Amino acid sequence: MKRLAALAVLAALALPTGCAAQQTAPRNDLDESPADRDVRMAWWREARFGMFIHWGVYAVPAGFYQGESVKGIGEWIMHKAKIPVPEYEKFAARFNPVRYDPDAWVRLAKDAGMRYIVITSKHHDGFCLWDSKVSDWDVVDRTPYAKDLLRPLAEACRRHGLRLCFYHSIMDWHHPDAHGERFPAYRDQYLKPQLNELVTGYGPLGVLWFDGEWINEWTAGQGADLYNYVRALQPDIIINNRVGKGRKGMEGTNKPGRHAGDFGTPEQRIPPTGLPGVDWETCMTMNRTWGYRSDDDNWKSTETLVRNLVDIASKGGNYLLNVGPTAEGLIPETSVQRLREIGNWMRTNGEAVYGTDASPFGAPDWGRYTRKPGRLYAHVFAWPDDARLRVPLPASAAAKACLLADPQRKALRVEPAEGTVVIHLPAQAPDPVASVVAIDLAEGASLPRPPEPEKDQPNP
């Protein structure tokens, strides 16, 4: 029945074949005006913070195969342990997420201050978290759970006002045509039809987050074509730079030149400086792995996670922070604890993250800066011993200052000092992780702009 349904999907899509399927010349979607691009990217630039969810049948082995620990990240176990497809498929019979509560997941993300969720619709193992009509290698046909996992998450996101986004792997270890000379058949008869199901079947999406573009079979021309294909289905959707071939490895930003994609994707790292004029998002794990591993207890502290968020915002980027749920459908308790603690910080200081621009001054020794029109935020990691914060503003520029942690927002004393201003702080920091001083600029005062990117600086 799935094969008949797949044929119907193909007929409805009227997918191109032959030379047309090898399109290399991008359409006008890659040439949208800066103003139109700014409108499309506005919510994403405002959000600054999102949740990544890596979930699939790899949560069943949880890092172990045949009683042995398999080195590497959890979702790569099929590849790392060289598990044959028929053997790997057996894990699906044990994938039964009866404790999955999508509403609780979305509320957890929202309470942490996150504005969007990116979930793995299909990772490199090819397993689909929805009822694909193109394949039976999905949660409905192969697992005892037998229900679509994405639809209730989409409904929960709509209820709570978060943007739903899908991760989707271009490569596929499971599909027999996804390698070598049969790859065009996989692309046109499987990859695109499944993307059509996702992009047309779950309401408006925020982001289509591609991965796996490094395989030899994938080309820049195919990336431009796929970018345009998805944008034709949802013109306002945002697509990462892994749709094409421009990404510079884990660094995430693009090689010089013109490439498909709307934002760069540094992985497990934060660029050392800002990237003016470039949209980018650091994706990062809370421990070492993306997909669930039962033996990975190398957790980052809440202090590190909050300061990462601040550091990224101070350089003009977004932070996509990962959770890896279990096969039963539970987000690990340590992840839940960290997210709740981040949420406590964000409820007080979120205005210094959301919709902010990169620091005009670089990174001071004591912390970071973010900015908005008319206001500068000083995120103080190391409270000064003398309780005096020195900010490189002319004396006439700073109208007043206050601590965001102060419910009354009482004015702090500001005085000029040799070309800077000194803000007199309380003796003790209100927050041991990061205390935020909001500095309102005097009318007519302006902050220096970060330098414009060089002409060959890619975007992203």
C-alpha positions as CSV (number, residue, x, y, z in Angstrom):
1,M,0.0,0.0,0.0
2,K,2.8,2.4,0.8
3,R,4.3,1.8,-2.7
4,L,0.9,2.7,-4.3
5,A,0.7,5.8,-2.1
6,A,4.2,6.8,-3.1
7,L,3.3,6.6,-6.8
8,A,0.3,8.8,-6.2
9,V,2.4,11.3,-4.4
10,L,4.9,11.3,-7.3
11,A,2.1,11.9,-9.8
12,A,0.7,14.7,-7.8
13,L,4.0,16.4,-7.4
14,A,4.8,16.1,-11.1
15,L,8.5,15.9,-10.2
16,P,11.0,16.8,-13.0
17,T,13.1,14.1,-14.5
18,G,16.2,13.8,-16.6
19,C,18.1,17.1,-17.2
20,A,15.4,19.1,-15.4
21,A,16.0,17.2,-12.2
22,Q,19.7,18.3,-12.4
23,Q,18.8,22.0,-12.3
24,T,21.9,24.0,-11.3
25,A,20.8,27.6,-12.0
26,P,19.0,29.1,-9.0
27,R,15.7,30.8,-9.4
28,N,14.9,34.2,-8.2
29,D,14.4,32.9,-4.6
30,L,18.1,33.2,-4.1
31,D,17.9,36.8,-5.4
32,E,15.3,38.1,-3.0
33,S,15.7,41.8,-2.0
34,P,17.4,42.6,1.3
35,A,14.2,44.1,2.5
36,D,12.2,41.0,1.8
37,R,14.9,38.9,3.4
38,D,14.8,41.0,6.5
39,V,11.0,40.5,6.8
40,R,11.4,36.8,6.4
41,M,14.2,36.5,8.9
42,A,12.8,39.0,11.5
43,W,11.2,36.4,13.9
44,W,14.3,34.3,13.9
45,R,16.6,37.2,14.6
46,E,14.3,38.3,17.4
47,A,14.2,34.7,19.0
48,R,17.9,34.2,19.6
49,F,17.2,30.9,21.5
50,G,15.8,27.6,20.4
51,M,15.6,23.9,21.3
52,F,17.1,21.2,19.2
53,I,15.6,17.7,19.6
54,H,17.5,14.6,18.3
55,W,15.1,11.6,18.6
56,G,14.7,8.3,16.9
57,V,15.2,4.6,17.1
58,Y,18.9,5.2,18.0
59,A,17.5,6.0,21.5
60,V,16.8,2.2,21.9
61,P,20.5,1.0,21.8
62,A,21.4,4.2,23.6
63,G,25.1,3.9,22.7
64,F,25.4,0.1,23.1
65,Y,25.4,-2.7,20.6
66,Q,25.7,-6.4,21.3
67,G,26.6,-5.6,24.9
68,E,29.5,-3.3,24.0
69,S,29.7,0.5,24.3
70,V,30.1,2.1,20.8
71,K,32.3,5.1,20.6
72,G,30.8,8.3,19.3
73,I,27.5,10.1,19.4
74,G,24.3,8.2,20.0
75,E,22.5,8.9,16.7
76,W,25.5,7.6,14.7
77,I,25.5,4.1,16.2
78,M,24.3,2.5,13.0
79,H,27.3,3.8,11.1
80,K,29.9,3.5,13.9
81,A,29.0,-0.1,14.8
82,K,28.5,-1.0,11.1
83,I,25.0,-2.4,12.0
84,P,23.4,-4.0,8.9
85,V,20.1,-2.6,7.9
86,P,18.0,-5.7,8.8
87,E,19.6,-5.7,12.3
88,Y,19.2,-2.0,12.8
89,E,15.5,-2.2,11.8
90,K,14.9,-4.5,14.8
91,F,15.4,-1.5,17.2
92,A,12.1,-0.1,15.9
93,A,10.1,-2.9,17.6
94,R,11.5,-1.6,20.9
95,F,10.8,2.1,20.2
96,N,7.7,2.7,22.2
97,P,7.6,6.3,23.6
98,V,4.5,5.9,25.8
99,R,5.7,8.6,28.1
100,Y,6.0,11.2,25.3
101,D,4.2,14.4,26.3
102,P,4.6,17.0,23.5
103,D,2.8,19.6,25.5
104,A,5.2,19.2,28.4
105,W,8.2,19.4,26.0
106,V,6.9,22.7,24.5
107,R,6.2,24.2,27.9
108,L,9.6,23.2,29.0
109,A,11.2,25.0,26.0
110,K,9.0,28.0,26.5
111,D,9.7,28.3,30.2
112,A,13.4,28.1,29.4
113,G,13.0,31.2,27.2
114,M,13.2,29.3,23.9
115,R,11.2,30.6,21.0
116,Y,11.4,27.8,18.5
117,I,11.9,24.0,18.4
118,V,13.8,22.0,15.7
119,I,13.1,18.3,15.8
120,T,14.7,15.5,13.7
121,S,11.9,14.4,11.3
122,K,14.5,12.0,9.8
123,H,18.1,11.6,10.8
124,H,20.8,9.8,8.8
125,D,19.4,6.3,9.7
126,G,16.4,7.3,7.6
127,F,13.8,6.6,10.3
128,C,10.8,8.9,10.1
129,L,8.9,10.3,13.1
130,W,5.7,10.8,11.0
131,D,3.5,8.5,8.9
132,S,5.3,8.8,5.6
133,K,3.3,7.7,2.6
134,V,6.5,7.2,0.7
135,S,8.0,4.6,3.1
136,D,7.1,2.2,5.9
137,W,10.4,2.9,7.7
138,D,8.5,5.2,10.1
139,V,7.1,5.3,13.6
140,V,3.6,4.4,12.5
141,D,4.4,1.3,10.5
142,R,7.4,-0.1,12.4
143,T,6.9,0.6,16.1
144,P,4.4,-0.6,18.7
145,Y,3.6,3.1,19.4
146,A,2.2,3.4,15.9
147,K,1.3,7.1,16.0
148,D,2.7,10.2,14.4
149,L,5.1,12.0,16.8
150,L,5.3,15.3,14.9
151,R,1.6,16.2,14.6
152,P,0.9,16.6,18.4
153,L,4.2,18.5,18.7
154,A,3.0,20.9,16.0
155,E,-0.3,21.3,17.8
156,A,1.5,22.0,21.1
157,C,3.7,24.6,19.4
158,R,0.7,26.4,18.1
159,R,-1.0,26.4,21.5
160,H,2.0,27.9,23.2
161,G,3.2,30.2,20.5
162,L,6.6,28.6,19.6
163,R,7.7,28.1,16.0
164,L,7.9,24.4,14.9
165,C,10.9,23.6,12.7
166,F,12.1,20.3,11.2
167,Y,15.6,18.9,10.8
168,H,15.9,16.6,7.8
169,S,18.9,14.6,6.6
170,I,19.8,14.7,2.9
171,M,21.9,11.5,3.3
172,D,20.2,8.2,4.3
173,W,22.0,5.0,5.5
174,H,18.8,3.0,5.2
175,H,17.5,3.7,1.7
176,P,19.1,1.4,-1.0
177,D,19.2,4.2,-3.6
178,A,20.8,6.9,-1.5
179,H,24.3,6.1,-2.6
180,G,26.1,6.1,-5.9
181,E,24.5,6.3,-9.3
182,R,21.0,5.6,-8.0
183,F,21.1,8.8,-5.9
184,P,19.0,10.8,-8.4
185,A,16.1,8.3,-8.0
186,Y,16.4,8.6,-4.2
187,R,16.4,12.4,-4.5
188,D,13.4,12.7,-6.8
189,Q,11.3,9.7,-5.6
190,Y,12.0,9.8,-1.9
191,L,13.7,12.8,-0.5
192,K,11.6,15.4,-2.2
193,P,8.2,13.6,-1.7
194,Q,9.0,13.3,2.0
195,L,9.9,16.9,2.3
196,N,6.6,17.7,0.5
197,E,4.7,15.7,3.2
198,L,6.5,17.7,6.0
199,V,6.3,21.1,4.5
200,T,2.6,20.9,3.4
201,G,1.3,18.7,6.2
202,Y,2.1,20.4,9.5
203,G,1.1,24.0,9.0
204,P,3.5,26.9,8.8
205,L,7.1,26.0,9.7
206,G,9.8,28.3,11.0
207,V,12.9,26.5,9.7
208,L,13.9,23.6,7.5
209,W,17.2,22.5,9.0
210,F,19.1,20.3,6.6
211,D,22.1,18.1,7.3
212,G,24.2,15.4,5.6
213,E,25.1,17.5,2.6
214,W,28.7,16.5,2.7
215,I,28.2,13.2,0.8
216,N,29.8,13.1,-2.6
217,E,26.5,12.6,-4.4
218,W,25.2,16.1,-3.3
219,T,26.1,19.2,-5.3
220,A,25.7,22.9,-5.1
221,G,23.2,22.8,-7.9
222,Q,21.1,20.2,-6.2
223,G,21.3,22.4,-3.0
224,A,20.0,25.5,-4.9
225,D,17.2,23.4,-6.5
226,L,16.1,21.9,-3.1
227,Y,16.2,25.4,-1.5
228,N,13.9,26.7,-4.2
229,Y,11.7,23.6,-4.0
230,V,11.1,24.1,-0.3
231,R,10.6,27.9,-0.6
232,A,8.0,27.3,-3.3
233,L,6.0,25.2,-0.9
234,Q,6.3,27.7,2.0
235,P,7.8,31.0,0.7
236,D,8.4,32.4,4.3
237,I,10.3,29.4,5.5
238,I,13.9,29.8,6.6
239,I,16.5,27.3,5.4
240,N,20.0,26.7,6.8
241,N,23.2,26.6,4.8
242,R,23.5,22.8,5.0
243,V,21.1,22.6,2.1
244,G,24.0,23.4,-0.2
245,K,27.8,22.8,-0.4
246,G,29.2,26.1,1.0
247,R,29.7,25.2,4.6
248,K,33.2,25.2,6.0
249,G,32.9,22.1,8.2
250,M,32.1,22.5,11.8
251,E,33.0,26.1,11.6
252,G,29.6,26.4,10.0
253,T,29.8,29.6,8.0
254,N,30.2,29.5,4.2
255,K,33.2,29.5,2.0
256,P,33.6,32.7,-0.1
257,G,31.0,32.8,-2.9
258,R,27.3,32.6,-3.3
259,H,25.5,29.6,-1.8
260,A,22.0,28.5,-1.0
261,G,20.8,28.9,2.6
262,D,19.8,31.6,4.9
263,F,22.0,31.2,7.9
264,G,25.3,29.6,9.0
265,T,25.5,26.6,11.3
266,P,28.6,26.5,13.6
267,E,28.4,23.1,15.4
268,Q,29.6,22.7,19.0
269,R,31.5,26.0,18.8
270,I,31.0,29.7,19.1
271,P,32.8,32.0,16.6
272,P,35.6,33.9,18.3
273,T,34.3,37.2,17.1
274,G,31.1,38.6,15.7
275,L,30.2,38.1,12.0
276,P,28.7,41.4,11.0
277,G,26.0,41.1,8.3
278,V,25.9,37.3,8.7
279,D,23.0,35.3,10.1
280,W,24.3,32.3,12.1
281,E,23.2,29.9,14.8
282,T,25.4,27.8,17.0
283,C,24.0,24.3,17.6
284,M,25.3,22.6,20.8
285,T,24.7,19.7,23.1
286,M,24.3,19.8,26.8
287,N,26.5,16.8,27.3
288,R,28.6,15.1,24.5
289,T,26.0,13.5,22.3
290,W,23.0,14.6,20.3
291,G,20.9,11.4,20.4
292,Y,20.4,9.8,23.7
293,R,23.2,7.7,25.2
294,S,22.6,6.1,28.6
295,D,26.3,6.5,29.6
296,D,26.8,10.2,28.8
297,D,26.9,12.1,32.0
298,N,29.4,14.8,30.9
299,W,26.9,17.6,31.4
300,K,27.7,21.3,31.0
301,S,26.8,23.4,34.0
302,T,24.0,25.9,33.9
303,E,26.6,28.7,34.2
304,T,28.3,27.5,31.0
305,L,25.0,27.2,29.1
306,V,23.8,30.7,30.2
307,R,27.1,32.3,29.4
308,N,27.2,30.5,26.0
309,L,23.8,32.1,25.3
310,V,25.1,35.5,26.2
311,D,28.3,35.1,24.3
312,I,26.4,34.0,21.2
313,A,23.9,36.9,21.4
314,S,26.8,39.3,22.0
315,K,28.2,38.3,18.6
316,G,24.9,38.5,16.8
317,G,24.0,34.8,16.7
318,N,21.3,32.3,17.8
319,Y,21.8,29.4,20.2
320,L,20.1,26.1,19.4
321,L,20.5,23.9,22.5
322,N,19.9,20.2,22.2
323,V,18.0,17.6,24.2
324,G,18.1,13.8,23.4
325,P,15.0,12.1,24.6
326,T,14.9,8.4,25.6
327,A,13.1,5.7,23.7
328,E,10.3,6.0,26.3
329,G,9.8,9.6,25.3
330,L,11.4,11.3,28.3
331,I,13.8,14.3,28.2
332,P,16.6,13.4,30.6
333,E,16.1,14.9,34.0
334,T,19.5,16.7,34.0
335,S,18.4,18.5,30.7
336,V,15.1,19.4,32.3
337,Q,16.9,20.8,35.4
338,R,19.3,22.9,33.2
339,L,16.5,24.3,31.1
340,R,14.5,25.3,34.2
341,E,17.6,27.1,35.6
342,I,18.2,28.8,32.3
343,G,14.5,29.9,32.3
344,N,14.9,31.4,35.7
345,W,17.7,33.6,34.4
346,M,15.8,34.4,31.2
347,R,12.7,35.6,33.1
348,T,14.8,38.3,34.6
349,N,17.3,39.1,31.8
350,G,15.6,37.9,28.6
351,E,15.2,41.4,27.2
352,A,19.0,41.6,27.0
353,V,19.0,38.6,24.7
354,Y,15.9,38.7,22.5
355,G,16.2,40.9,19.4
356,T,19.6,42.2,20.4
357,D,22.5,43.1,18.1
358,A,26.2,42.3,18.4
359,S,28.3,44.2,20.8
360,P,29.9,47.4,19.5
361,F,32.9,47.0,21.7
362,G,34.0,43.3,21.5
363,A,34.3,41.2,24.6
364,P,35.4,42.9,27.9
365,D,37.3,40.9,30.5
366,W,34.4,40.9,32.9
367,G,31.6,39.6,30.5
368,R,29.8,40.6,27.3
369,Y,27.7,43.4,25.8
370,T,24.5,43.2,23.8
371,R,22.6,46.2,22.3
372,K,19.3,47.5,21.1
373,P,18.4,50.9,19.7
374,G,18.9,53.4,22.6
375,R,20.1,50.8,25.1
376,L,23.3,48.9,25.9
377,Y,23.3,45.8,28.1
378,A,26.4,44.8,30.1
379,H,26.3,41.2,31.1
380,V,28.7,41.0,34.0
381,F,30.2,37.5,34.6
382,A,32.9,38.6,37.0
383,W,31.7,41.2,39.4
384,P,34.3,44.0,39.9
385,D,36.0,43.9,43.2
386,D,35.6,47.7,43.6
387,A,31.9,47.5,42.5
388,R,32.6,49.9,39.6
389,L,31.9,48.9,36.0
390,R,33.8,50.8,33.4
391,V,32.1,51.2,30.0
392,P,33.8,52.8,27.0
393,L,31.1,55.4,26.4
394,P,31.6,59.2,26.2
395,A,30.3,60.9,29.3
396,S,27.4,62.5,27.4
397,A,26.2,59.2,26.0
398,A,24.9,57.4,29.1
399,A,21.7,58.8,30.4
400,K,21.0,56.3,33.2
401,A,21.7,52.7,34.2
402,C,19.9,50.1,36.3
403,L,20.1,46.4,37.1
404,L,17.6,44.2,35.4
405,A,17.5,42.0,38.5
406,D,16.2,45.0,40.5
407,P,12.4,44.9,40.5
408,Q,12.3,48.7,41.1
409,R,14.9,49.4,38.5
410,K,16.5,52.0,40.7
411,A,19.0,54.2,39.0
412,L,22.7,53.4,39.5
413,R,25.1,56.3,39.9
414,V,26.9,57.0,36.6
415,E,30.0,59.3,36.4
416,P,32.5,60.2,33.7
417,A,36.1,59.0,34.0
418,E,38.8,59.7,31.4
419,G,36.8,59.1,28.2
420,T,34.6,56.3,29.8
421,V,31.7,56.2,32.2
422,V,31.9,54.4,35.5
423,I,28.7,52.7,36.8
424,H,28.6,52.3,40.6
425,L,27.3,48.8,41.4
426,P,26.1,47.2,44.6
427,A,28.8,45.3,46.6
428,Q,27.3,41.9,45.7
429,A,26.3,40.6,42.3
430,P,22.5,39.8,42.1
431,D,23.3,36.8,40.0
432,P,26.4,34.6,40.3
433,V,26.2,33.6,36.6
434,A,25.5,36.8,34.8
435,S,24.1,40.1,36.1
436,V,22.8,42.5,33.5
437,V,23.2,46.3,33.7
438,A,20.9,48.1,31.3
439,I,22.4,51.4,30.2
440,D,20.0,53.9,28.5
441,L,21.6,56.2,26.0
442,A,21.1,59.9,26.0
443,E,18.8,61.3,23.3
444,G,20.8,61.6,20.1
445,A,23.6,59.5,21.4
446,S,24.6,56.4,19.3
447,L,26.9,53.4,19.7
448,P,29.5,52.6,17.2
449,R,28.5,50.0,14.6
450,P,30.4,46.8,14.2
451,P,32.6,47.0,11.0
452,E,30.9,45.9,7.8
453,P,31.9,42.5,6.4
454,E,34.5,42.3,3.8
455,K,33.2,42.0,0.2
456,D,34.0,38.3,0.1
457,Q,32.3,37.6,3.4
458,P,29.5,35.0,2.7
459,N,26.0,35.4,4.0
460,P,25.7,33.1,5.7
